[in-house]
Amino acid sequence: MIPNPVDLSHKAVLDSLLLKIPGVTAGEMTGLLAYFVGKKMFACICNGGVGIRLSGPEAANLQFSMGNVVPFQPKGTRSTREWIQINHENSVDYEKDLSLFMASIEFVRRART
């Protein structure tokens, strides 16, 4: 699967932002450009946006409070309630979401699965 130009632009910004964080690595999972802490995925690039994993209540709150947050549906398939997708037209705007990425990393580090 060849990533589209939007996804590659997002990856460049996310690499510079996330790979500075100790324990975070980049890779691929099921054809998606992904970010891991330990061996667990906490974020991935898909559908022209970025999916991240948070607690169910936090994910639901963001969907209601932020207009650019939607349920995560990788390749058109509904995901769990812990996954949301953040959409920005300009990739550099993901830098404003660093606190959400940090919350995702901490949530995934503590998660049992």
Secondary structure, 3 states (H helix, E strand, C coil): CCCCHHHHHHHHHHHHHHCCCCCEEEEEECCEEEEEECCEEEEEEECCEEEEECCHHHHHHHHHHCCCEEECCHHHCCCCCCEEEECCCCHHHHHHHHHHHHHHHHHHHHCCC
